[in-house]
Amino acid sequence: MGKLAESLGVVPASKPCRVASILNELDSEDRDALVAGCNKVRQVPAHQRSSHRYPYTEMWLIRALRTQGFTLSKDSMSRHIRGECGCEFA
């Protein structure tokens, strides 16, 4: 077996995304609010969210989380919103 084939044969271990880690730290009311916020962002395609007319964006969520002391990158939030992170909350 070739080296690449061997490497690709290994299933990577999954770990929770940063958004899932934050969700696990929140009480149920705040968890529900963050999930609802993620759903608001998901409702509109990304190219339409970039319009200044749509207020619910990944950065809206990130800013709200940062005011509460949480840190995460736009990339982490974007992957979560797109459902590419593989966490149970996506």
PDB file of N, CA, C and O in Angstrom:
ATOM      1  N   MET A   1       0.850  -1.172   0.000  1.00  0.00           N
ATOM      2  CA  MET A   1       0.000   0.000   0.000  1.00  0.00           C
ATOM      3  C   MET A   1       0.895   1.235   0.000  1.00  0.00           C
ATOM      4  O   MET A   1       1.888   1.287   0.726  1.00  0.00           O
ATOM      5  N   GLY A   2       0.545   2.221  -0.809  1.00  0.00           N
ATOM      6  CA  GLY A   2       1.319   3.448  -0.876  1.00  0.00           C
ATOM      7  C   GLY A   2       1.163   4.277   0.398  1.00  0.00           C
ATOM      8  O   GLY A   2       0.213   4.100   1.161  1.00  0.00           O
ATOM      9  N   LYS A   3       2.112   5.181   0.606  1.00  0.00           N
ATOM     10  CA  LYS A   3       2.084   6.007   1.813  1.00  0.00           C
ATOM     11  C   LYS A   3       0.836   6.878   1.896  1.00  0.00           C
ATOM     12  O   LYS A   3       0.242   7.011   2.966  1.00  0.00           O
ATOM     13  N   LEU A   4       0.434   7.473   0.773  1.00  0.00           N
ATOM     14  CA  LEU A   4      -0.757   8.317   0.781  1.00  0.00           C
ATOM     15  C   LEU A   4      -1.991   7.477   1.055  1.00  0.00           C
ATOM     16  O   LEU A   4      -2.843   7.864   1.855  1.00  0.00           O
ATOM     17  N   ALA A   5      -2.093   6.337   0.400  1.00  0.00           N
ATOM     18  CA  ALA A   5      -3.247   5.455   0.608  1.00  0.00           C
ATOM     19  C   ALA A   5      -3.329   5.039   2.077  1.00  0.00           C
ATOM     20  O   ALA A   5      -4.413   4.973   2.656  1.00  0.00           O
ATOM     21  N   GLU A   6      -2.179   4.763   2.662  1.00  0.00           N
ATOM     22  CA  GLU A   6      -2.142   4.377   4.065  1.00  0.00           C
ATOM     23  C   GLU A   6      -2.606   5.531   4.957  1.00  0.00           C
ATOM     24  O   GLU A   6      -3.390   5.330   5.884  1.00  0.00           O
ATOM     25  N   SER A   7      -2.120   6.735   4.671  1.00  0.00           N
ATOM     26  CA  SER A   7      -2.511   7.909   5.461  1.00  0.00           C
ATOM     27  C   SER A   7      -4.000   8.204   5.333  1.00  0.00           C
ATOM     28  O   SER A   7      -4.659   8.561   6.309  1.00  0.00           O
ATOM     29  N   LEU A   8      -4.525   8.051   4.110  1.00  0.00           N
ATOM     30  CA  LEU A   8      -5.940   8.317   3.888  1.00  0.00           C
ATOM     31  C   LEU A   8      -6.833   7.236   4.477  1.00  0.00           C
ATOM     32  O   LEU A   8      -8.035   7.443   4.644  1.00  0.00           O
ATOM     33  N   GLY A   9      -6.260   6.099   4.789  1.00  0.00           N
ATOM     34  CA  GLY A   9      -7.017   5.010   5.389  1.00  0.00           C
ATOM     35  C   GLY A   9      -7.276   5.207   6.869  1.00  0.00           C
ATOM     36  O   GLY A   9      -8.089   4.495   7.459  1.00  0.00           O
ATOM     37  N   VAL A  10      -6.593   6.166   7.473  1.00  0.00           N
ATOM     38  CA  VAL A  10      -6.767   6.439   8.897  1.00  0.00           C
ATOM     39  C   VAL A  10      -7.921   7.416   9.070  1.00  0.00           C
ATOM     40  O   VAL A  10      -7.899   8.516   8.517  1.00  0.00           O
ATOM     41  N   VAL A  11      -8.919   7.018   9.831  1.00  0.00           N
ATOM     42  CA  VAL A  11     -10.055   7.903  10.089  1.00  0.00           C
ATOM     43  C   VAL A  11      -9.637   8.881  11.179  1.00  0.00           C
ATOM     44  O   VAL A  11      -9.240   8.472  12.270  1.00  0.00           O
ATOM     45  N   PRO A  12      -9.729  10.185  10.877  1.00  0.00           N
ATOM     46  CA  PRO A  12      -9.312  11.157  11.887  1.00  0.00           C
ATOM     47  C   PRO A  12     -10.261  11.167  13.077  1.00  0.00           C
ATOM     48  O   PRO A  12     -11.472  11.001  12.933  1.00  0.00           O
ATOM     49  N   ALA A  13      -9.690  11.364  14.230  1.00  0.00           N
ATOM     50  CA  ALA A  13     -10.503  11.483  15.436  1.00  0.00           C
ATOM     51  C   ALA A  13     -11.247  12.809  15.369  1.00  0.00           C
ATOM     52  O   ALA A  13     -10.678  13.838  15.003  1.00  0.00           O
ATOM     53  N   SER A  14     -12.502  12.772  15.723  1.00  0.00           N
ATOM     54  CA  SER A  14     -13.251  14.025  15.696  1.00  0.00           C
ATOM     55  C   SER A  14     -13.302  14.607  17.100  1.00  0.00           C
ATOM     56  O   SER A  14     -13.395  13.889  18.096  1.00  0.00           O
ATOM     57  N   LYS A  15     -13.239  15.896  17.143  1.00  0.00           N
ATOM     58  CA  LYS A  15     -13.385  16.582  18.417  1.00  0.00           C
ATOM     59  C   LYS A  15     -14.399  17.692  18.190  1.00  0.00           C
ATOM     60  O   LYS A  15     -14.589  18.139  17.059  1.00  0.00           O
ATOM     61  N   PRO A  16     -15.043  18.135  19.244  1.00  0.00           N
ATOM     62  CA  PRO A  16     -16.061  19.155  19.057  1.00  0.00           C
ATOM     63  C   PRO A  16     -15.475  20.438  18.491  1.00  0.00           C
ATOM     64  O   PRO A  16     -14.355  20.827  18.824  1.00  0.00           O
ATOM     65  N   CYS A  17     -16.248  21.089  17.631  1.00  0.00           N
ATOM     66  CA  CYS A  17     -15.801  22.371  17.105  1.00  0.00           C
ATOM     67  C   CYS A  17     -15.858  23.408  18.228  1.00  0.00           C
ATOM     68  O   CYS A  17     -16.405  23.142  19.299  1.00  0.00           O
ATOM     69  N   ARG A  18     -15.305  24.565  17.984  1.00  0.00           N
ATOM     70  CA  ARG A  18     -15.266  25.616  19.012  1.00  0.00           C
ATOM     71  C   ARG A  18     -16.677  26.052  19.400  1.00  0.00           C
ATOM     72  O   ARG A  18     -16.933  26.335  20.570  1.00  0.00           O
ATOM     73  N   VAL A  19     -17.591  26.108  18.439  1.00  0.00           N
ATOM     74  CA  VAL A  19     -18.963  26.498  18.766  1.00  0.00           C
ATOM     75  C   VAL A  19     -19.591  25.446  19.680  1.00  0.00           C
ATOM     76  O   VAL A  19     -20.277  25.799  20.639  1.00  0.00           O
ATOM     77  N   ALA A  20     -19.369  24.166  19.401  1.00  0.00           N
ATOM     78  CA  ALA A  20     -19.897  23.104  20.263  1.00  0.00           C
ATOM     79  C   ALA A  20     -19.310  23.194  21.664  1.00  0.00           C
ATOM     80  O   ALA A  20     -20.018  22.983  22.649  1.00  0.00           O
ATOM     81  N   SER A  21     -18.020  23.507  21.762  1.00  0.00           N
ATOM     82  CA  SER A  21     -17.395  23.668  23.081  1.00  0.00           C
ATOM     83  C   SER A  21     -18.059  24.791  23.859  1.00  0.00           C
ATOM     84  O   SER A  21     -18.303  24.669  25.060  1.00  0.00           O
ATOM     85  N   ILE A  22     -18.351  25.886  23.165  1.00  0.00           N
ATOM     86  CA  ILE A  22     -19.022  27.011  23.824  1.00  0.00           C
ATOM     87  C   ILE A  22     -20.438  26.611  24.227  1.00  0.00           C
ATOM     88  O   ILE A  22     -20.867  26.892  25.346  1.00  0.00           O
ATOM     89  N   LEU A  23     -21.167  25.956  23.320  1.00  0.00           N
ATOM     90  CA  LEU A  23     -22.528  25.526  23.634  1.00  0.00           C
ATOM     91  C   LEU A  23     -22.554  24.648  24.877  1.00  0.00           C
ATOM     92  O   LEU A  23     -23.480  24.742  25.683  1.00  0.00           O
ATOM     93  N   ASN A  24     -21.549  23.799  25.039  1.00  0.00           N
ATOM     94  CA  ASN A  24     -21.486  22.910  26.206  1.00  0.00           C
ATOM     95  C   ASN A  24     -21.230  23.668  27.506  1.00  0.00           C
ATOM     96  O   ASN A  24     -21.505  23.148  28.588  1.00  0.00           O
ATOM     97  N   GLU A  25     -20.704  24.894  27.414  1.00  0.00           N
ATOM     98  CA  GLU A  25     -20.432  25.698  28.605  1.00  0.00           C
ATOM     99  C   GLU A  25     -21.622  26.555  29.027  1.00  0.00           C
ATOM    100  O   GLU A  25     -21.646  27.074  30.143  1.00  0.00           O
ATOM    101  N   LEU A  26     -22.601  26.707  28.151  1.00  0.00           N
ATOM    102  CA  LEU A  26     -23.713  27.618  28.407  1.00  0.00           C
ATOM    103  C   LEU A  26     -24.845  26.942  29.171  1.00  0.00           C
ATOM    104  O   LEU A  26     -25.018  25.725  29.104  1.00  0.00           O
ATOM    105  N   ASP A  27     -25.620  27.762  29.905  1.00  0.00           N
ATOM    106  CA  ASP A  27     -26.837  27.225  30.507  1.00  0.00           C
ATOM    107  C   ASP A  27     -27.876  27.046  29.400  1.00  0.00           C
ATOM    108  O   ASP A  27     -27.665  27.499  28.276  1.00  0.00           O
ATOM    109  N   SER A  28     -28.974  26.400  29.703  1.00  0.00           N
ATOM    110  CA  SER A  28     -29.933  26.036  28.658  1.00  0.00           C
ATOM    111  C   SER A  28     -30.530  27.249  27.952  1.00  0.00           C
ATOM    112  O   SER A  28     -30.761  27.198  26.744  1.00  0.00           O
ATOM    113  N   GLU A  29     -30.784  28.331  28.670  1.00  0.00           N
ATOM    114  CA  GLU A  29     -31.355  29.526  28.029  1.00  0.00           C
ATOM    115  C   GLU A  29     -30.379  30.138  27.022  1.00  0.00           C
ATOM    116  O   GLU A  29     -30.762  30.474  25.901  1.00  0.00           O
ATOM    117  N   ASP A  30     -29.119  30.278  27.432  1.00  0.00           N
ATOM    118  CA  ASP A  30     -28.113  30.845  26.526  1.00  0.00           C
ATOM    119  C   ASP A  30     -27.793  29.895  25.378  1.00  0.00           C
ATOM    120  O   ASP A  30     -27.538  30.337  24.258  1.00  0.00           O
ATOM    121  N   ARG A  31     -27.806  28.592  25.652  1.00  0.00           N
ATOM    122  CA  ARG A  31     -27.567  27.608  24.594  1.00  0.00           C
ATOM    123  C   ARG A  31     -28.664  27.718  23.536  1.00  0.00           C
ATOM    124  O   ARG A  31     -28.380  27.746  22.339  1.00  0.00           O
ATOM    125  N   ASP A  32     -29.913  27.780  23.985  1.00  0.00           N
ATOM    126  CA  ASP A  32     -31.026  27.914  23.045  1.00  0.00           C
ATOM    127  C   ASP A  32     -30.916  29.200  22.232  1.00  0.00           C
ATOM    128  O   ASP A  32     -31.216  29.214  21.038  1.00  0.00           O
ATOM    129  N   ALA A  33     -30.480  30.291  22.891  1.00  0.00           N
ATOM    130  CA  ALA A  33     -30.332  31.575  22.193  1.00  0.00           C
ATOM    131  C   ALA A  33     -29.241  31.493  21.122  1.00  0.00           C
ATOM    132  O   ALA A  33     -29.413  32.023  20.024  1.00  0.00           O
ATOM    133  N   LEU A  34     -28.123  30.835  21.432  1.00  0.00           N
ATOM    134  CA  LEU A  34     -27.043  30.714  20.448  1.00  0.00           C
ATOM    135  C   LEU A  34     -27.466  29.821  19.284  1.00  0.00           C
ATOM    136  O   LEU A  34     -27.170  30.132  18.130  1.00  0.00           O
ATOM    137  N   VAL A  35     -28.144  28.732  19.569  1.00  0.00           N
ATOM    138  CA  VAL A  35     -28.633  27.858  18.494  1.00  0.00           C
ATOM    139  C   VAL A  35     -29.620  28.629  17.612  1.00  0.00           C
ATOM    140  O   VAL A  35     -29.571  28.524  16.387  1.00  0.00           O
ATOM    141  N   ALA A  36     -30.505  29.396  18.229  1.00  0.00           N
ATOM    142  CA  ALA A  36     -31.455  30.203  17.456  1.00  0.00           C
ATOM    143  C   ALA A  36     -30.713  31.238  16.611  1.00  0.00           C
ATOM    144  O   ALA A  36     -31.086  31.486  15.465  1.00  0.00           O
ATOM    145  N   GLY A  37     -29.668  31.838  17.171  1.00  0.00           N
ATOM    146  CA  GLY A  37     -28.860  32.796  16.421  1.00  0.00           C
ATOM    147  C   GLY A  37     -28.196  32.144  15.225  1.00  0.00           C
ATOM    148  O   GLY A  37     -28.184  32.714  14.134  1.00  0.00           O
ATOM    149  N   CYS A  38     -27.649  30.963  15.415  1.00  0.00           N
ATOM    150  CA  CYS A  38     -27.027  30.227  14.295  1.00  0.00           C
ATOM    151  C   CYS A  38     -28.063  29.937  13.216  1.00  0.00           C
ATOM    152  O   CYS A  38     -27.767  30.029  12.025  1.00  0.00           O
ATOM    153  N   ASN A  39     -29.267  29.588  13.630  1.00  0.00           N
ATOM    154  CA  ASN A  39     -30.321  29.303  12.659  1.00  0.00           C
ATOM    155  C   ASN A  39     -30.723  30.557  11.888  1.00  0.00           C
ATOM    156  O   ASN A  39     -31.031  30.475  10.699  1.00  0.00           O
ATOM    157  N   LYS A  40     -30.724  31.726  12.552  1.00  0.00           N
ATOM    158  CA  LYS A  40     -31.016  32.983  11.853  1.00  0.00           C
ATOM    159  C   LYS A  40     -29.981  33.246  10.770  1.00  0.00           C
ATOM    160  O   LYS A  40     -30.316  33.679   9.667  1.00  0.00           O
ATOM    161  N   VAL A  41     -28.723  32.981  11.094  1.00  0.00           N
ATOM    162  CA  VAL A  41     -27.650  33.198  10.118  1.00  0.00           C
ATOM    163  C   VAL A  41     -27.804  32.217   8.962  1.00  0.00           C
ATOM    164  O   VAL A  41     -27.618  32.596   7.805  1.00  0.00           O
ATOM    165  N   ARG A  42     -28.138  30.971   9.255  1.00  0.00           N
ATOM    166  CA  ARG A  42     -28.260  29.936   8.219  1.00  0.00           C
ATOM    167  C   ARG A  42     -29.404  30.185   7.246  1.00  0.00           C
ATOM    168  O   ARG A  42     -29.366  29.700   6.116  1.00  0.00           O
ATOM    169  N   GLN A  43     -30.408  30.924   7.662  1.00  0.00           N
ATOM    170  CA  GLN A  43     -31.609  31.108   6.846  1.00  0.00           C
ATOM    171  C   GLN A  43     -31.341  31.813   5.521  1.00  0.00           C
ATOM    172  O   GLN A  43     -32.119  31.678   4.577  1.00  0.00           O
ATOM    173  N   VAL A  44     -30.258  32.553   5.448  1.00  0.00           N
ATOM    174  CA  VAL A  44     -29.963  33.336   4.252  1.00  0.00           C
ATOM    175  C   VAL A  44     -28.630  32.858   3.670  1.00  0.00           C
ATOM    176  O   VAL A  44     -27.670  32.663   4.416  1.00  0.00           O
ATOM    177  N   PRO A  45     -28.557  32.666   2.348  1.00  0.00           N
ATOM    178  CA  PRO A  45     -27.293  32.249   1.733  1.00  0.00           C
ATOM    179  C   PRO A  45     -26.162  33.235   2.026  1.00  0.00           C
ATOM    180  O   PRO A  45     -26.395  34.435   2.170  1.00  0.00           O
ATOM    181  N   ALA A  46     -24.960  32.727   2.110  1.00  0.00           N
ATOM    182  CA  ALA A  46     -23.795  33.538   2.496  1.00  0.00           C
ATOM    183  C   ALA A  46     -23.631  34.779   1.627  1.00  0.00           C
ATOM    184  O   ALA A  46     -23.308  35.848   2.144  1.00  0.00           O
ATOM    185  N   HIS A  47     -23.845  34.662   0.329  1.00  0.00           N
ATOM    186  CA  HIS A  47     -23.645  35.826  -0.537  1.00  0.00           C
ATOM    187  C   HIS A  47     -24.670  36.925  -0.248  1.00  0.00           C
ATOM    188  O   HIS A  47     -24.409  38.096  -0.527  1.00  0.00           O
ATOM    189  N   GLN A  48     -25.820  36.569   0.303  1.00  0.00           N
ATOM    190  CA  GLN A  48     -26.816  37.585   0.665  1.00  0.00           C
ATOM    191  C   GLN A  48     -26.553  38.152   2.057  1.00  0.00           C
ATOM    192  O   GLN A  48     -26.908  39.297   2.340  1.00  0.00           O
ATOM    193  N   ARG A  49     -25.930  37.353   2.929  1.00  0.00           N
ATOM    194  CA  ARG A  49     -25.610  37.845   4.276  1.00  0.00           C
ATOM    195  C   ARG A  49     -24.568  38.945   4.230  1.00  0.00           C
ATOM    196  O   ARG A  49     -24.520  39.796   5.118  1.00  0.00           O
ATOM    197  N   SER A  50     -23.738  38.936   3.208  1.00  0.00           N
ATOM    198  CA  SER A  50     -22.690  39.951   3.133  1.00  0.00           C
ATOM    199  C   SER A  50     -23.262  41.329   2.832  1.00  0.00           C
ATOM    200  O   SER A  50     -22.567  42.335   2.973  1.00  0.00           O
ATOM    201  N   SER A  51     -24.506  41.380   2.426  1.00  0.00           N
ATOM    202  CA  SER A  51     -25.174  42.654   2.187  1.00  0.00           C
ATOM    203  C   SER A  51     -25.340  43.379   3.524  1.00  0.00           C
ATOM    204  O   SER A  51     -25.594  42.749   4.551  1.00  0.00           O
ATOM    205  N   HIS A  52     -25.198  44.676   3.503  1.00  0.00           N
ATOM    206  CA  HIS A  52     -25.343  45.449   4.736  1.00  0.00           C
ATOM    207  C   HIS A  52     -26.787  45.486   5.225  1.00  0.00           C
ATOM    208  O   HIS A  52     -27.059  45.959   6.328  1.00  0.00           O
ATOM    209  N   ARG A  53     -27.700  44.995   4.414  1.00  0.00           N
ATOM    210  CA  ARG A  53     -29.109  44.998   4.792  1.00  0.00           C
ATOM    211  C   ARG A  53     -29.480  43.813   5.676  1.00  0.00           C
ATOM    212  O   ARG A  53     -30.519  43.857   6.335  1.00  0.00           O
ATOM    213  N   TYR A  54     -28.691  42.782   5.713  1.00  0.00           N
ATOM    214  CA  TYR A  54     -29.013  41.609   6.528  1.00  0.00           C
ATOM    215  C   TYR A  54     -28.166  41.642   7.794  1.00  0.00           C
ATOM    216  O   TYR A  54     -26.946  41.493   7.725  1.00  0.00           O
ATOM    217  N   PRO A  55     -28.801  41.837   8.956  1.00  0.00           N
ATOM    218  CA  PRO A  55     -28.020  42.047  10.185  1.00  0.00           C
ATOM    219  C   PRO A  55     -27.456  40.781  10.823  1.00  0.00           C
ATOM    220  O   PRO A  55     -26.533  40.862  11.633  1.00  0.00           O
ATOM    221  N   TYR A  56     -27.996  39.612  10.473  1.00  0.00           N
ATOM    222  CA  TYR A  56     -27.590  38.379  11.161  1.00  0.00           C
ATOM    223  C   TYR A  56     -26.473  37.689  10.388  1.00  0.00           C
ATOM    224  O   TYR A  56     -26.718  37.028   9.379  1.00  0.00           O
ATOM    225  N   THR A  57     -25.259  37.846  10.867  1.00  0.00           N
ATOM    226  CA  THR A  57     -24.079  37.293  10.214  1.00  0.00           C
ATOM    227  C   THR A  57     -23.241  36.533  11.236  1.00  0.00           C
ATOM    228  O   THR A  57     -23.504  36.575  12.437  1.00  0.00           O
ATOM    229  N   GLU A  58     -22.236  35.846  10.732  1.00  0.00           N
ATOM    230  CA  GLU A  58     -21.304  35.168  11.630  1.00  0.00           C
ATOM    231  C   GLU A  58     -20.663  36.169  12.600  1.00  0.00           C
ATOM    232  O   GLU A  58     -20.485  35.874  13.782  1.00  0.00           O
ATOM    233  N   MET A  59     -20.322  37.343  12.090  1.00  0.00           N
ATOM    234  CA  MET A  59     -19.683  38.350  12.954  1.00  0.00           C
ATOM    235  C   MET A  59     -20.632  38.850  14.035  1.00  0.00           C
ATOM    236  O   MET A  59     -20.184  39.184  15.132  1.00  0.00           O
ATOM    237  N   TRP A  60     -21.911  38.909  13.758  1.00  0.00           N
ATOM    238  CA  TRP A  60     -22.911  39.269  14.766  1.00  0.00           C
ATOM    239  C   TRP A  60     -22.842  38.277  15.932  1.00  0.00           C
ATOM    240  O   TRP A  60     -22.840  38.673  17.097  1.00  0.00           O
ATOM    241  N   LEU A  61     -22.785  36.987  15.603  1.00  0.00           N
ATOM    242  CA  LEU A  61     -22.681  35.953  16.636  1.00  0.00           C
ATOM    243  C   LEU A  61     -21.353  36.046  17.385  1.00  0.00           C
ATOM    244  O   LEU A  61     -21.315  35.962  18.613  1.00  0.00           O
ATOM    245  N   ILE A  62     -20.272  36.219  16.637  1.00  0.00           N
ATOM    246  CA  ILE A  62     -18.943  36.280  17.252  1.00  0.00           C
ATOM    247  C   ILE A  62     -18.844  37.452  18.215  1.00  0.00           C
ATOM    248  O   ILE A  62     -18.329  37.305  19.324  1.00  0.00           O
ATOM    249  N   ARG A  63     -19.332  38.611  17.800  1.00  0.00           N
ATOM    250  CA  ARG A  63     -19.294  39.795  18.685  1.00  0.00           C
ATOM    251  C   ARG A  63     -20.078  39.555  19.964  1.00  0.00           C
ATOM    252  O   ARG A  63     -19.624  39.914  21.050  1.00  0.00           O
ATOM    253  N   ALA A  64     -21.257  38.948  19.839  1.00  0.00           N
ATOM    254  CA  ALA A  64     -22.064  38.653  21.024  1.00  0.00           C
ATOM    255  C   ALA A  64     -21.318  37.693  21.955  1.00  0.00           C
ATOM    256  O   ALA A  64     -21.320  37.878  23.172  1.00  0.00           O
ATOM    257  N   LEU A  65     -20.686  36.678  21.384  1.00  0.00           N
ATOM    258  CA  LEU A  65     -19.936  35.726  22.211  1.00  0.00           C
ATOM    259  C   LEU A  65     -18.724  36.384  22.859  1.00  0.00           C
ATOM    260  O   LEU A  65     -18.406  36.102  24.015  1.00  0.00           O
ATOM    261  N   ARG A  66     -18.057  37.249  22.129  1.00  0.00           N
ATOM    262  CA  ARG A  66     -16.881  37.921  22.688  1.00  0.00           C
ATOM    263  C   ARG A  66     -17.249  38.827  23.858  1.00  0.00           C
ATOM    264  O   ARG A  66     -16.470  38.963  24.801  1.00  0.00           O
ATOM    265  N   THR A  67     -18.438  39.453  23.810  1.00  0.00           N
ATOM    266  CA  THR A  67     -18.848  40.292  24.943  1.00  0.00           C
ATOM    267  C   THR A  67     -19.044  39.455  26.202  1.00  0.00           C
ATOM    268  O   THR A  67     -19.018  39.979  27.316  1.00  0.00           O
ATOM    269  N   GLN A  68     -19.237  38.166  26.020  1.00  0.00           N
ATOM    270  CA  GLN A  68     -19.405  37.254  27.158  1.00  0.00           C
ATOM    271  C   GLN A  68     -18.111  36.524  27.523  1.00  0.00           C
ATOM    272  O   GLN A  68     -18.109  35.631  28.370  1.00  0.00           O
ATOM    273  N   GLY A  69     -17.007  36.919  26.869  1.00  0.00           N
ATOM    274  CA  GLY A  69     -15.704  36.355  27.210  1.00  0.00           C
ATOM    275  C   GLY A  69     -15.282  35.142  26.406  1.00  0.00           C
ATOM    276  O   GLY A  69     -14.243  34.551  26.698  1.00  0.00           O
ATOM    277  N   PHE A  70     -16.050  34.752  25.406  1.00  0.00           N
ATOM    278  CA  PHE A  70     -15.691  33.614  24.569  1.00  0.00           C
ATOM    279  C   PHE A  70     -14.877  34.093  23.373  1.00  0.00           C
ATOM    280  O   PHE A  70     -15.106  35.184  22.851  1.00  0.00           O
ATOM    281  N   THR A  71     -13.934  33.276  22.949  1.00  0.00           N
ATOM    282  CA  THR A  71     -13.145  33.605  21.766  1.00  0.00           C
ATOM    283  C   THR A  71     -13.325  32.507  20.726  1.00  0.00           C
ATOM    284  O   THR A  71     -13.342  31.318  21.044  1.00  0.00           O
ATOM    285  N   LEU A  72     -13.456  32.934  19.490  1.00  0.00           N
ATOM    286  CA  LEU A  72     -13.469  32.009  18.374  1.00  0.00           C
ATOM    287  C   LEU A  72     -13.256  32.802  17.098  1.00  0.00           C
ATOM    288  O   LEU A  72     -13.492  34.009  17.043  1.00  0.00           O
ATOM    289  N   SER A  73     -12.810  32.102  16.087  1.00  0.00           N
ATOM    290  CA  SER A  73     -12.500  32.766  14.826  1.00  0.00           C
ATOM    291  C   SER A  73     -13.722  32.758  13.906  1.00  0.00           C
ATOM    292  O   SER A  73     -14.661  31.985  14.094  1.00  0.00           O
ATOM    293  N   LYS A  74     -13.678  33.630  12.920  1.00  0.00           N
ATOM    294  CA  LYS A  74     -14.745  33.663  11.909  1.00  0.00           C
ATOM    295  C   LYS A  74     -14.759  32.351  11.142  1.00  0.00           C
ATOM    296  O   LYS A  74     -15.824  31.855  10.775  1.00  0.00           O
ATOM    297  N   ASP A  75     -13.584  31.789  10.898  1.00  0.00           N
ATOM    298  CA  ASP A  75     -13.516  30.506  10.186  1.00  0.00           C
ATOM    299  C   ASP A  75     -14.240  29.402  10.957  1.00  0.00           C
ATOM    300  O   ASP A  75     -14.971  28.604  10.370  1.00  0.00           O
ATOM    301  N   SER A  76     -14.034  29.361  12.269  1.00  0.00           N
ATOM    302  CA  SER A  76     -14.712  28.347  13.090  1.00  0.00           C
ATOM    303  C   SER A  76     -16.220  28.520  13.028  1.00  0.00           C
ATOM    304  O   SER A  76     -16.960  27.551  12.861  1.00  0.00           O
ATOM    305  N   MET A  77     -16.668  29.761  13.165  1.00  0.00           N
ATOM    306  CA  MET A  77     -18.105  30.020  13.126  1.00  0.00           C
ATOM    307  C   MET A  77     -18.670  29.705  11.741  1.00  0.00           C
ATOM    308  O   MET A  77     -19.746  29.119  11.631  1.00  0.00           O
ATOM    309  N   SER A  78     -17.952  30.090  10.688  1.00  0.00           N
ATOM    310  CA  SER A  78     -18.424  29.830   9.330  1.00  0.00           C
ATOM    311  C   SER A  78     -18.540  28.333   9.051  1.00  0.00           C
ATOM    312  O   SER A  78     -19.524  27.886   8.462  1.00  0.00           O
ATOM    313  N   ARG A  79     -17.543  27.559   9.472  1.00  0.00           N
ATOM    314  CA  ARG A  79     -17.611  26.105   9.277  1.00  0.00           C
ATOM    315  C   ARG A  79     -18.821  25.536  10.005  1.00  0.00           C
ATOM    316  O   ARG A  79     -19.518  24.667   9.481  1.00  0.00           O
ATOM    317  N   HIS A  80     -19.065  26.026  11.207  1.00  0.00           N
ATOM    318  CA  HIS A  80     -20.208  25.554  11.985  1.00  0.00           C
ATOM    319  C   HIS A  80     -21.521  25.909  11.279  1.00  0.00           C
ATOM    320  O   HIS A  80     -22.407  25.064  11.148  1.00  0.00           O
ATOM    321  N   ILE A  81     -21.639  27.149  10.832  1.00  0.00           N
ATOM    322  CA  ILE A  81     -22.855  27.598  10.157  1.00  0.00           C
ATOM    323  C   ILE A  81     -23.104  26.770   8.884  1.00  0.00           C
ATOM    324  O   ILE A  81     -24.248  26.436   8.578  1.00  0.00           O
ATOM    325  N   ARG A  82     -22.061  26.449   8.163  1.00  0.00           N
ATOM    326  CA  ARG A  82     -22.196  25.655   6.931  1.00  0.00           C
ATOM    327  C   ARG A  82     -22.420  24.171   7.222  1.00  0.00           C
ATOM    328  O   ARG A  82     -22.732  23.401   6.314  1.00  0.00           O
ATOM    329  N   GLY A  83     -22.263  23.771   8.477  1.00  0.00           N
ATOM    330  CA  GLY A  83     -22.426  22.357   8.830  1.00  0.00           C
ATOM    331  C   GLY A  83     -21.234  21.516   8.453  1.00  0.00           C
ATOM    332  O   GLY A  83     -21.362  20.303   8.288  1.00  0.00           O
ATOM    333  N   GLU A  84     -20.078  22.132   8.314  1.00  0.00           N
ATOM    334  CA  GLU A  84     -18.866  21.417   7.914  1.00  0.00           C
ATOM    335  C   GLU A  84     -17.988  21.028   9.094  1.00  0.00           C
ATOM    336  O   GLU A  84     -16.913  20.460   8.903  1.00  0.00           O
ATOM    337  N   CYS A  85     -18.426  21.323  10.295  1.00  0.00           N
ATOM    338  CA  CYS A  85     -17.585  21.030  11.455  1.00  0.00           C
ATOM    339  C   CYS A  85     -17.794  19.625  11.995  1.00  0.00           C
ATOM    340  O   CYS A  85     -16.919  19.094  12.679  1.00  0.00           O
ATOM    341  N   GLY A  86     -18.918  19.023  11.708  1.00  0.00           N
ATOM    342  CA  GLY A  86     -19.175  17.649  12.165  1.00  0.00           C
ATOM    343  C   GLY A  86     -19.644  17.547  13.604  1.00  0.00           C
ATOM    344  O   GLY A  86     -19.764  16.441  14.131  1.00  0.00           O
ATOM    345  N   CYS A  87     -19.910  18.663  14.248  1.00  0.00           N
ATOM    346  CA  CYS A  87     -20.379  18.562  15.641  1.00  0.00           C
ATOM    347  C   CYS A  87     -21.866  18.237  15.663  1.00  0.00           C
ATOM    348  O   CYS A  87     -22.554  18.345  14.648  1.00  0.00           O
ATOM    349  N   GLU A  88     -22.342  17.844  16.812  1.00  0.00           N
ATOM    350  CA  GLU A  88     -23.743  17.429  16.945  1.00  0.00           C
ATOM    351  C   GLU A  88     -24.712  18.599  16.843  1.00  0.00           C
ATOM    352  O   GLU A  88     -25.910  18.383  16.661  1.00  0.00           O
ATOM    353  N   PHE A  89     -24.227  19.829  16.956  1.00  0.00           N
ATOM    354  CA  PHE A  89     -25.104  20.988  16.951  1.00  0.00           C
ATOM    355  C   PHE A  89     -25.224  21.628  15.579  1.00  0.00           C
ATOM    356  O   PHE A  89     -26.049  22.521  15.391  1.00  0.00           O
ATOM    357  N   ALA A  90     -24.424  21.194  14.620  1.00  0.00           N
ATOM    358  CA  ALA A  90     -24.380  21.880  13.317  1.00  0.00           C
ATOM    359  C   ALA A  90     -25.668  21.794  12.533  1.00  0.00           C
ATOM    360  O   ALA A  90     -25.755  22.330  11.428  1.00  0.00           O
TER     361      ALA A  90
END
